[in-house]
Amino acid sequence: MIGKGILYVANSAWLLDSLILSTSLYIVHYTRVSAIYRRQALSMVIGSIGAVAGYSTYAIGLVPWDLDLGSMIIALNGSIFAFGILYFGLLDVSAIARDRLFESMQEGGKKP
């Protein structure tokens, strides 16, 4: 049986660090966002935590029979993000852009 090499370990460490960093950034964003966008941010946090938990269980070796959970995790996270897109308007940037535009204006303007 071939063991895991140094590049595999380095890649796994980089991937896990990236997942944990992105999850922590999502959590920070969730705490700072206004109540209007909190459900959108929550769907991103849940999806990211699912990715971290799935990869961590695989990397630690808690998965029986050496199964690769990647496809199941992708399907689960895809359904979480699809729910966020369909019900919470996750990709709706017009409201965010409008808020940012009116916050940055120095002169008065009429809201549509």
C-alpha positions as CSV (number, residue, x, y, z in Angstrom):
1,M,0.0,0.0,0.0
2,I,1.3,3.4,-0.9
3,G,1.4,6.0,1.9
4,K,0.4,9.6,1.7
5,G,3.3,11.8,0.5
6,I,4.5,15.2,1.6
7,L,2.6,16.9,-1.3
8,Y,-0.6,15.2,-0.3
9,V,-0.2,16.4,3.3
10,A,0.7,19.9,2.2
11,N,-2.3,20.1,-0.1
12,S,-4.6,18.8,2.6
13,A,-3.3,21.3,5.1
14,W,-3.6,24.2,2.6
15,L,-7.2,23.1,1.7
16,L,-8.3,22.8,5.3
17,D,-6.7,26.2,6.2
18,S,-8.5,27.8,3.3
19,L,-11.8,26.3,4.3
20,I,-11.4,27.4,7.9
21,L,-10.4,30.9,6.9
22,S,-13.3,31.3,4.5
23,T,-15.7,30.0,7.1
24,S,-14.4,32.4,9.7
25,L,-14.7,35.3,7.2
26,Y,-18.3,34.3,6.5
27,I,-19.0,34.2,10.2
28,V,-17.5,37.7,10.7
29,H,-19.6,39.0,7.8
30,Y,-22.7,37.4,9.3
31,T,-22.1,39.3,12.6
32,R,-21.6,42.6,10.8
33,V,-24.3,42.5,8.1
34,S,-27.6,44.2,8.6
35,A,-30.7,42.2,9.4
36,I,-31.9,42.4,5.8
37,Y,-29.0,40.3,4.5
38,R,-28.6,38.1,7.6
39,R,-30.4,35.1,6.0
40,Q,-28.2,35.3,2.9
41,A,-25.1,35.3,5.1
42,L,-26.5,32.4,7.2
43,S,-26.9,30.2,4.1
44,M,-23.2,30.9,3.2
45,V,-22.1,30.1,6.7
46,I,-24.0,26.8,6.8
47,G,-22.7,25.8,3.4
48,S,-19.1,26.6,4.4
49,I,-19.4,24.8,7.7
50,G,-20.7,21.7,5.9
51,A,-17.6,21.8,3.6
52,V,-15.2,22.1,6.6
53,A,-17.0,19.3,8.5
54,G,-17.0,17.0,5.5
55,Y,-13.4,17.5,4.6
56,S,-12.3,17.2,8.2
57,T,-14.0,13.9,8.8
58,Y,-12.4,12.6,5.6
59,A,-8.9,13.9,6.4
60,I,-9.0,12.6,9.9
61,G,-10.1,9.2,8.7
62,L,-13.5,8.9,10.4
63,V,-15.1,7.8,7.1
64,P,-15.6,4.0,6.9
65,W,-14.4,1.9,4.0
66,D,-12.2,4.7,2.6
67,L,-15.2,6.4,1.0
68,D,-14.7,9.7,-0.8
69,L,-17.4,12.0,0.6
70,G,-16.7,14.7,-1.9
71,S,-19.6,14.1,-4.2
72,M,-22.1,13.8,-1.3
73,I,-20.7,17.0,0.3
74,I,-20.9,18.9,-3.1
75,A,-24.5,17.7,-3.5
76,L,-25.4,18.8,0.1
77,N,-23.7,22.2,-0.2
78,G,-25.2,22.7,-3.7
79,S,-28.7,22.2,-2.2
80,I,-27.9,24.6,0.6
81,F,-26.7,27.3,-1.8
82,A,-29.6,26.6,-4.2
83,F,-32.0,27.2,-1.3
84,G,-30.1,30.4,-0.5
85,I,-30.3,31.6,-4.1
86,L,-34.0,30.7,-4.6
87,Y,-35.5,31.8,-1.2
88,F,-33.1,34.4,0.2
89,G,-32.0,36.1,-3.0
90,L,-28.3,35.1,-2.5
91,L,-27.3,36.4,-5.9
92,D,-29.4,39.5,-5.8
93,V,-26.9,42.3,-5.8
94,S,-29.2,45.1,-6.8
95,A,-30.3,45.8,-3.2
96,I,-26.7,45.8,-1.9
97,A,-25.5,48.0,-4.7
98,R,-28.4,50.4,-4.1
99,D,-27.6,50.6,-0.4
100,R,-23.9,51.2,-1.1
101,L,-24.6,53.8,-3.8
102,F,-26.8,55.9,-1.5
103,E,-24.4,55.6,1.4
104,S,-21.6,56.9,-0.7
105,M,-23.5,59.8,-2.3
106,Q,-22.5,63.2,-0.9
107,E,-25.5,65.1,-2.4
108,G,-29.1,64.3,-2.0
109,G,-30.9,61.9,-4.3
110,K,-34.3,60.5,-4.8
111,K,-34.8,56.8,-3.9
112,P,-36.6,54.8,-6.5
